[in-house]
Amino acid sequence: MDVRKFIDELQKNGELTKITKAVSVEYEMAGVINANAEKPIYFEKIKESSYPVVAGLVSSKDYIARSLGIQKIQLLPKLLSAIEHPMAPQVVANGACQEVVETDVDLTKLPIMHYTERDGGKYIASAVAIVKDPELGRNMCFHRLMLKDKNHFVARIVENRGTDSALKKAGGELDIAFCVGNSTAVLLSAATTLPMGADELGMANALEKTDLVKCKTVDLEVPADSEFILEGRITKEKATEGPFLDLTGIVDRERQQPVVEIKCITHRKNPIYQTILAGKNEHKFLMGMPKEPTIYSEVGKVCQVKDVYVTPGGCSWLHAVVQIKKQNADDGKKAIAAAFKGHGSLKHCVIVDDDINIYDPQDVEWAIATRLQADKNVVILSNQPGSSLDPSGDLSEGKKATTAKAGLDATAPLVSTGKGFKKVDYIKVDLNKYL
């Protein structure tokens, strides 16, 4: 469902916090979102803008599942199916995102936030970017945008990824559209790394029907139900981008990045600006969840996999817990190798049996404490391809990040040694009968 329908549902259920007092985008709004534990929140009045702001819509797996109209247990198989079986979206003649067209661009009218005092400027962290690769076609992803002036951003474009590759093929300039206020299906698909040439909007359409509409000034298609569309062009000009709070909760460094000129803004009538809190749960779930089905798929090739959790404590990027039904003595170690293949930036993974609740850190720690011997069940890999988000890795300028990786096989032996590896619990009683 689109942003508005989900807001309505949350409000009907009493799950939406409404702030009627005027709030500033200068640090204050970020502080309020954080103080509300990132639960869904709606700001009616913004001191610097006439547009209301919503946050917290994808701050938990429960909210994500509900916005897709499914149960939480269905999330992983639903994502995996959409990745493996995308459906080409339909391009329609008219879209709500173009109810209002503004060619006199003034980005300062948007409620663009200053998150922390260490930010290099005001940022949009929730914008989905759409470009067309000259050879491979449409590509959708996330780019954080630092406000430069009334009609320019400086965009963080990661080297050798989709947009950067398309930009190089196009000679250094490229049309782009940024979409703000998107369905959860669009957000998750934009955050998913698909094979080169695959259409992320096809994945979104497989998650739920996602019609597209052609932009007004650039040759691109965008989700028809988005709240705002910013149409523009990546230029050859570069400017300083950063610092900015990253996924790990650490401030990312300054870089010289491309300047984007925005030439047209279209939006719905009475649009709602959607934001996410950088480095917190919404950021983490959008980054980590799309890696769970890719890990699940690879581990499923070597043993019977039950579930995967890319954990928030591991920045929803560097750590994963994988649950398997162990059938062979080496299933745990096979699962470790497969997990690293399923997510190249994964740094540490823990493999557990199917009696362990992977969403309970204490249960996972119990498995490590009682079922693992470090000299037998830990796999250590040196000088591996890593993530630029890992501050302890080798992040030397001009080369791919490298790191050491560790996999922990915290599964019980198949043959009991007499020590016992199963928990014994007490009988279940209804306490109300005794009170």
N, C-alpha and C positions, 0 to 999 in steps of 0.2 A: 504494500500500500504506500501511497505517496506520503510526504511529510505531514500534510494537513490531516489526512485521515487518521494517521497514527496519533497525532496530537489530540484529536477529538476523542479517540478511544481511551487514551491515557487520562484525559480530563474527566470523562464519564466514570472511570473507575477510581477517581480520586487520587491518581498517581502523578499528577502534574503539579509542580509547585509554580504558582504565579507570583511574580514580583511586580507590584504596581508602582513602587517608588522608582524615580528616575535613577538610572545607574550609568556610570561612565565606562567607556571602552578602555580607558587608561587604567589598567591593572585591576580596577574594582570588579568588573564583571567576571574576570577570571577567578578572583578571590571568592566571589559569591558562588560560582559554579563548584569550586573546590570545596567550599564549606558545606554545600548541599550534598556532598559525597557523590557528585556527578550524576545524581538521579535526575530524571527529566525535569527541566526548568524552563520557564517562559518569561522573558523580560518584556513587559508591555511598553516601557518608556526608556529610551536611550538618550542620554544628554546630547550626544553628538550626531544623532541620526533620527530620522522619522520612521525607520523600519524596526519592527519588533525582532527579537532574537530568541531562538530556541537552542537548547543544548541538552545533552544526556540521552538522546534517543537510541544510541547504540552502546550504552555504557555497561551492558551485561548481556550474557548469552540469552537470558530470559527475554529481554526486550527485543533483541535481534530476531529470535525465533518468532515472537508474537507479531512483529512487524511484517514477517514473511507468511504469517498465517499457519505456522506449524508448531510442533512441540520441540522443546530443546533437544530431546534425544534424536530428533530427525535432522538436526542441523548438518552434521558431518556427511551423512549419505546424500542429503539434498545438495550440498555444495559439490560433492564428488560427482554426482550425476550431471550437474550443470556444467562443470569443467569438461567432462568427457562427452557430453551431448548438448552443445550449444544450439540455440535456435535463432535463426536470422530474424531480427526485429523488423517490424513494418514501419515504413516511412509514411506518415499521415500528412494531410494538407495543412492542418492547423493544430497548434499546441498551446496549452495554457501558459507555457513559459514565454510566449510572445504576445500576450494580451496587451502589453505596453512596450513600445519601442523608443529608445532614447539614443539619438545620434550625437547629442551634445553631452559628451561623457564627463562625469565628475565622480571619480571613485571615492573621493573624500566624503561623499554623502552616505556611503555604506558604513555600517557599524563594524569597521575593521578594527581588530583588537590589538592592544599592547598587552602581552601576556605577563612578562616579568621585566624587571628593571634592567636586566642584562640583554634584552632583545635589541637587535640592530635597528628595529623600526616596528611599525604596525604590520601585522601578518594576517593573511587568510590561510588557515590550516585545513579547511574543509573542502577546498575546491577540487573537483574532478576535472582533469584536463583531457581534451579530445583533439587528436591530430590525425592526418593521413600520411602514412609513409608512401613515398612515390612508387615503391615496388610492392610493399606488403599490404597496403590498405590501412584501414582504420585502426587506431590504437587508443585505449583509454587508460589513464593512470592518475596518480596524485602528484601534484607539485605544490610545495608551499610557496606562497607569494608574498614578498615584502613590498609594501606600498612605497612608490618612489615619488609620484606626484599625481595630479588629477587624472591623468590618462596613461600612466605607466606603472608597471610592476617590475621587480627583479625576481626572476623565477629560479628556484633551485632545481636544476635539471641534472640528474645523476648521469655520469659519463657511461657511455656504451650501453645504455638501456634504450627502450623504445623511442622516446622523443628525441634523445640525443642522436641516435642512429638515423632517424628520419630527417632530422635537421641537417646533418652532414650530407645526406644524399641530395637534399634540396638546395644545397649551396650556401647554407648558413642562415637562411630566413625561411619561416614556415608559418602558415596560418594555424591558429589555435583557438579553441573555445574552452572557457572555464565555466563549469556548472556548479552552482551553490544552492543547497537545499534539495537534496536528492533522496530517492527511496533507498532503503537498506540494500535492496538487490543491486542497485547501481554502485553504491559505496563499496560493498564487498567485492564486486566484480572488478572495479577499478583497482582495488588493492591486491588482486590475484595476479600472480605471474603466470601467464599462459605462454605456450610455444609461439615463437616469432610468426607473425602473420595471422594468428588467431584473433578473433574479434571479441573483446571483453563485453561489448554490448550484447553479443549473442549469448554469453553466459548469463548476463542480467535478465535477458528475456526468457531464458530457461528457468531462472529462479522464480520469476513472475512476469506477467505480460508487461513489456517495456516498449511502448511505441516511441518513434523518433520523429523529429521535425527538422527540416533544413534550416540552417542559419540564414540570417538576413544579409550579411555582408561577406561571409566566407563560405567556401565549399565544404561544409561539414554538417553532420547530422548530430543532434543532441536529444537527450530524453525530453519528451514533450511535457512531462509533468514537473520538471525542475522549477524551482522558485526564481532563480536568477541565471541568466546566461551572459557571460562577458566575452564578446567576440573580438579577436585581435590578431596580432602577428608577432612572432618572435623575431627580433631584429638582430643585426650583427653587432650592435652596441653591447658592451658589457659594463657592469657596475658592481660595487661591493654588495654582497648578500650575506646576511648574518651579522652577529651571532644569533642563534635561536635555539630554544629548548628542543631537544631531540627525544626519540623514543625511550632512551635509557634514563631520562631525567637529567641528563648532563647537557650543558650548553655546547652546541655545535660551533665550529670555527667559522671565520669569515672566508669567503671565496669570491672570485670574479665570476659572475654568472650573467646569462643573457637578460637583456631588457626586453619586456613585452609591451607593445603599444596596444591599448584597448580602444577600438574604434566605434563600438556599438554595445549598448546594454539593453537586453530585453528581459522582461520579468512578468510575473503574474500580477493581476490586480491585488493591491494590498499584500505585497509579498512578505514572506517570513524568511529572515536570514538565519541559516543554520550554522552553528559553530561547533567545534570540538575542542577539548582542552588538551593542548599539546603535552605529550609525555605521560598522559594519564590513561584511564581505562578505555575511553573511546578510541584513542589513538592505538592503544595496544591491541584491542580486539580486532580492529580493522586490519592491522598488520599481521597478527598472529593466526587468526582463524583460517584465512585462506591457505596457510601452510599445513594445517591439520589433515585435510584430505590428500595432499600430495605425499605426506609422510605415510599416511594410512595405506595409500595405494602401493607404495614401494615395499613397505613391511609385509603387506598382504601377498607379495610375490614369493616370500621366503618362509613364512609361517602363518599361523592363524591369528590375525590381528583382531582385537575387539574394539579398541578405542584409542584416541590420541588427544593429548592436551598440551598445547603450547602455552606455557605458564606465565601469568602476569609477573610473578617474582623474577622470572628470567627475561623481563622486558618484553614478553610476548614475542620474542624473536630468537633468543639465544639458548633457551632451555625447553625441553619437551619431555613428557612422560608418556610412554607407550605401553598399553595393556595388551597382553597376548594370552592365548590359551596354549600353554607349553605342551608340546607333544614329542619333541626330540631334545636331547641333552644340549645341543648347540643352538637351539632356537633363539635364546637370549642374545648371543653374540651375532647371529645372523641379523636379528632385528636391529641391533646397534648400527651395523654397516648400512642397512637399508634406510634407517632413519636419517643418517647423514646424507645419503643420496637423495632422499625425498625433500630435504631442505638444506641447501648448500651453506647457508649462514649459521646453521645450528652448531652450537659450541659444546653443550653437554646434554646427554639424554640418559634417562633412567628407564629400564625395561622392567615391568612388574607383571605378576600373574593376574588372572581375571578375578581373584577374590580381593584385590586391592582397589580402593576408591581413588582413582587418579586425580580427582578434584579436591581431595583432602590431603593437604601437605603432611599432616601428621601420619596418615596411613602410609603415604609413600616413604616417609622417613622411617617408619616402623619396618617396612620391607627392606630398606637399605641396612638398617641396624641388625635385623635377624636373619637375612637371607643372603647377604653378600660377604664374600671374603676378598679383600682388595687385591691380594696377590694372584687370585684365580679368576675373578669376575669383573675386573676393570680393564677396559681397552683404552689405551692412550695413544693418540696420533699426533705427531709433531709436524710443524711447518705445513699446516693445511690451509686451503683457501678459507678465508674468514669473512667477517662483516665489518664494514667501515663504522658500524654503530658500536663496536666493541672497543672501548677506550684502552683496554689492556693488550690488544693485539698489535701487530706491526702495521702501522698506518703510514709507512713511508710514502712521501709524495711521489706520484707518478707510477706507482705500481699497485697491483691488487693486494688488498689487505690479507694478511696471513695470521694464523693463530694456532694454538694447540687445542685438541679436542679430547674429550673423555666420555666414554660410554660405560654406564654401570648396569650390569646384569644382576638385578635384584629379584630374580625368580628363584623359587625353591627347587632343589634337586628333584628329579623325577622319582628316584629311589630313596625312600626314607632311611636315614642313618640312625634313627632312634631318638634324635634330639627333638623332633617335632617342629613343624613349620606352620601349623595352623593355629589361629586364635580360637580360644574357647570363650563363649559368651554366656551370660546369665539368661535365665528364662525371661520371656517378655510378660509383663503384667500391666494391667490398667490401674494406674496410680489413683484414679478417681474413686476406685472401690475402697481405698484405704484412708481417704481423707474425709 
